[in-house]
Structures are given as structure tokens and as C-alpha cells.
């Protein structure tokens, strides 16, 4: 699916996501994937550590390959019934892998009440998108949670799906969402999942490795553009600071967009979180040049939009060039044959 056709299809899917978002009235593939993971986890996550790790590998392979195969076969059958039906199905499936509108709306749902001094509503909105306890958070901590969530999910919810969609269409993009869902459900470092979720967590790390770093670069470029147009951001030292700080994050990938956003905004992310009463300390990212306020959420949303757009344009160019090289090589072989 390399080349102009893939770029056009993914571009249309982006428009669908921006306009329609994620209607609750329609079935979502990730919900189906999650139910399958839950059912298999209840049956397989038991026994010795060695057995659980082996069955964890089997779970990962079953869910990822099953998702890819089912999506591919469905599109083949629907295209056979009618090409337009297959096209419509692929566009819908592609759009379900993206969360551009949803992520922006989640950020604004926190920023708007926070701007109006309605801390209770802002805390409730934040609790919908994070796992930490939010009941006692002040404006700075609510803002930090929102900024961290938008930064991290720019990769998981937007740029990584775009990356795989441009390479392999809806089947590969959905396979990525299966990987991401596996990690979010079983990829924890605790007694229950450290062995069973090992394969899922490692595969998620590998899948996001390149998109996370490209996204950080695109966030920086978006910060430069935003600084020229409106808000002044701290972009001059953001790249070097991000390269230094990103490895501090417990995730090998999430630290890159979070550190970049922190340094662009001139704020400090990370620190102490509380999860169901348990205190958790995380390395800090960025320097506290400014106090976190609701306005930083709005700027982070701008950075997110700029980053995914630049990421898409970058990938579209790379995919088109690669398709041209492959077609040229095929033509050259044909001449020699």
C-alpha cells in the first residue's frame, strides 16, 4: 500500500476522525480487541512463572496476528462484494485507529473548567484519562496530568497509528492498536503481569521506538512554527535537553514526547503521583521556568496538532520516495530481464 494511494486514504481517514471523532453508537475495534484479551487473560494467566511467560507470548501472537488477519480478510471479502464497500470499510477502520479529535477534546475538557476555577470538574475530566488519584490536585498538578497525557498519547493515539497505516493500511494500523491495547491491559510490572505481559510490553516498546522519536522532532518543529506565529516557546535548547532527559522516563518511548513538550513549554513534568493511595515517584522532565496553568494545556493541544500534521507530511514524503525507488528498481529488473 505504499505511495500516493496510501497517503490519500490515510488523509481521508484523518479528516473523518477530525469531523466525526469516535461515535459511541458505532462498534469500535479496540473494544473488541480488549474483550478478546480479557477473555484469554482470564484463562491463560495462571500457573508457574515460566508457563505464564510462555502463554503471554502466545497471547501477544494470537491477538496481533489475529487482528491483522481478520482485518485483512474482511477487507478482501468486502472488496470482492463491491470495491466501494471495501474502500468505505478501510477508511472507517483507519479512522478508528486515530484519536486526534478525542485527544484534543479530552484536553479541552480539563482546560475549560480549570480556566473558570471549577477544580472539581477539571479533576473529574482528568480522572477520565489518567490512572492517578486526582481528588486533591491543585491547578498545577491537574495541568501537569493533562499535559503529560496529551504528550504521551500523541504517539500512542496518533503518530504511531499513522506510521503503520501508511506502511500497511488498516490491517497493520489495527495490528498496532492491538499491540498498544495489550500493553495497556497486561503490560504492567507487577506480580500478576510481569511474566504474562512481558511479550506485550516489549513488543509495544519496539513498535513505538521510531514513531516516538520522530514525534519528538515534529513537536519541536511545531514549537518553532508556533513561536513564530503566536506563543513564544523555549525551542532553542529543547532538542538537546530532550535527548538528555528522555531516558529518565520509565518508558523507553513516552519520555521523548513528554520531555520535548516540557522543554518547549518551559515547565517541569514528572514528579510524584498517587495511585489508589500508593505514592509513586517519577524522574522530572524539563525545567520549571514557568508555573503550570491551564494555558499550557491549550498550547500542548496546538503542539499536538502541529506535530501530527508534520509527522504525516514527513511520512507521506518518505513513503512516496520509497514507492518510487521500488518501482524504479522493478522497472530496471524488467529491462534487464
N, C-alpha and C positions, 0 to 999 in steps of 0.2 A: 504493500500500500504506500510505497514511497513516492514522493513527487507532488505535483500540483494537486492531483485528485485528493490526496490525504489532507493537504493543507486546507483545501476548500471545505471538505467535510468537517474537519475539526473546527474551522472558523464558524461554520453554520451552527455547530453544536454549542460553541461559546455563546453565540447570540441567543440560542434557545435558553441556555442556562441564565443568561443575564435578564431575559424577559420573563421567563416562566419560573425559574428557580427550581424548587423541589416540592411540587404539589403533594400534599399528604393524601389526596384522593387516589393517586396512582401508586401501584406497587413499585417498590424500589429494590433493585438487585442486591444492594448491600444488606437489606433486611433479610432477604432470602439466604444470602451467604452467611449472615450471622446466626440464623436459626440452624443451618446445617452444621456450623462449627460447634454451637452449643450442644446439639444432639450427639455429635461424635465425641465431644469432650467428656460428656457425662458417662459414655460407655467405655472410652479408652483410657482416660486419665486415672489409672489405678494400677496397683502392683508395685514392683520394685522400681528404683530409680532408673535402672538400665532399661527396663521394659517401657517405662513411661517416656523416656527419651526416644526410643525406637518408634513407639506409636505416635509420638509428636512429629517425627519426620514423616510418618505415613499420613498423619492428618494434614500437614502442610502440602504434601504432594497431591493428596486427594482433592483438597479444596481448590488449590491453584489450578491444577491441570483440569479438574472437573469444570471449574468456572470458564476457563478458556475454551474447552471443547464444547460445552453446552452453548456458549455464546456463538462460537464459530458455526456449529451445526444449525442453530436456529436461524442465523443469517443466510446460510446456504439454502435451507428449505424455503424461507420466506422469499428469497430472491428467485428461486425456481417457480414459486407460485406466481409472483409478479415482481419485476425489477424495482418498481416504485415502492412496493411493500417492503422489500429488503432494504432499500435506501432509507425509508422512514424509520424502520426498526434500528438501523445502525446509528442514525442521528439521535434517536431517543436514548439508546444505550450509551452513546458517547456523552450526551448531556448529563446523564445520571452520575457519571464519574467525576463531574466538576462541581465545585461548591463556591463559585465566585460570588453569586448573589447572596447565598446563605451566609457566607463568612462576613461579608460587608454588613448584612442586616444584623447579625449577631453582635458585631462591634458597635453598631449604632444603637442597638437596644440597651447597651450598657452606657454609652456616652451620653445619650439624650437625658435620661433621668439623673445621671451624675451631674450634668451641667445645670440641672434645675434644683440640685440639692436634695433629690429624692434618693438617698442612700439605700433605703430598703429595696426599692425596685431595681436599682443598679446591682445590688448584691444578688438578688434573685436571678437577674438576667445573666450574671457571671456564673452563678451556680449551674446554669443550664449547659455551660460549655467547658467547665473545669471540674476536676475531681477534688480540689482542695476545699476546706471549710471556708465559707465566706461571711458568716454571720457577724463577725467582729471587725471586718476590714474597713479601713478608712479610705478616703478618696485616692490616695497614692497607691495603696495596695490593690484596690479594685482596678485602677488603671493599669497597674503592673500585670495583673492577671489577664486583662483584656489584650494588652499589647503583646504579651508572650504567646497567647493563644492565636492571635491573628498572624504573628510572625511565623510560628511553627506550622500552622495549618495552611499557610501559603504554599508550602511544599507538599504536604500530605493531601490537601484538598484541591490543589490547582495545578502547580507546575509539574509534579511527578505524573499525574494522570495525563496531562498534555504531552509530556515526553513519550510515554508509552503509546498514547493514541496516535501520535504522528508516526511512530515506528510500525505499529501493528494493528491499528484500527481499534474498534470497540472490543474485540476479544482480548487483546493484550492489555488495554486500559482496564478492563474488568478484572483481568488476572492480577493486575497491580492492586486494585481495590480489595481483592481477596487477600492479598499479602498484607495490606495495611489493616484490614479488619482482623485477620489472625493475630497480628501483633497487638492490636488494641484489646483483644479478648483474652489471649493466653500468653502474651509475651512479657510477663512480669517476673521480676527477680524475687520470688517468694517461695515458700515451701511447696505450695500447690503447683506452681507453674515453672519453676526454674529448670526442670528437666523436660516436662511435657511441652513447654513453649519455647525451648531453646532454638529449634529449627526455624520457627516462625519469626522470632526476634532477629536472628542472624540474616534471614532472607530479606526482611524488611530493611535492615541496615544496608545490605548490598543494593537493593532496589532504589533506595533514596540517596545513595552516596553521591552520584554525579548531579542529579537534579538539585540537591540541597546546595551544593557549592555554586552551581550556575545561578541558582535563585539568589544567593547572597550577592553575586556580582550584579545581577539585574536589579536588585534592591538598591545597591549603591548607585547604579546608573540612573535609576528613577529618582533617587535622592538628589543627584546633581541637577536633573531636569526640574524637579520641584523647587530647588533652591533658586534657580534662575527665574522661575515663574512667580513664586509666591513666598512660601515659608523658607527661612534661612536654616539649613540643616548643617550638621557638622560632618560634611562628607570628605574633607581633605585628608583626615587621618583615619577614616573609618575602615579602609581596607586593611591597613597594617594592624590596627587594633583588633579587628575581627579575626585575622589569621592567628593572632597571639591568644585571643580569649576563647574562641570557639571550642578548642579541645578541652576546656574546663568543664563543659556541659556533660552530664552523664550519658547523653545520647551522642553517638558519633556524627549525627546529621543535624539534629534540631538546634545545636549550638550555633550553626552558621547563619541561618536567618535571624535568630534571636540576637546574636552578638552584633550583627550588622545593623539591625533596627535600633538596638540600644545605642550604638555609637553614632548613628545618624541623628537620632533624637537628642543625644547628649544626656541620656538618663541611665540609671542603673537598674538592670533586671536581675532576676535570680534572688537568692537570699533564703529566708525562712518561710516555709509553707506548713500548714497544719492539715493533715488528712485524717478525718474521723477521730480527732483528738490527739493523734500522734504527730509530733513535731519532726519536720524533715528540713535539713539544711542543704542548700544547693549553692555552688560557686556563683559569685556575682559576675555579671557581664556588663561592660560599659562603665562610664564614669558619671557620677551624679552632678553634672553641670547644671541641670535643671531639675526642679521638683515635679514629680509626675502629677499631671492633672488630666481631666477629661479631654483637653485639646490634643493630647498626644495620641489618644485613640483615633481621632479623626485624621491626624497626619499619617498614622500607621495604615489606615484604610487606603489613603492616597498612595502610599508606598506599595501596598499590596497590589492595587490596580496597575500601577506603573510597572511593577516587576513582572506580573504575569503577561502583560502585553509585550514587553521587551523580550521576555523568555519565548513567547510564541513566535515573534518575528525572527529571533535568533535561530530557533529550531526549524522554522519554515525555510529559512535560507540554507541551513545546513542540510536539511532533508532534500531540498531541490538540487543542491550541488551534488550530493551523493547519488541521487537518482540519475542525474546527467552523466556522472562518471561511470555508473554501472551500465547505462545504456550505451555510452561510448565504447566501453570495454566489450560489451556484447556485439556491437557493430564491427569492432576491429577483429574479433574472433571470427565473425561471419565472413569478413573479407578474406582472411587467411584460409578459412575452410573452403 
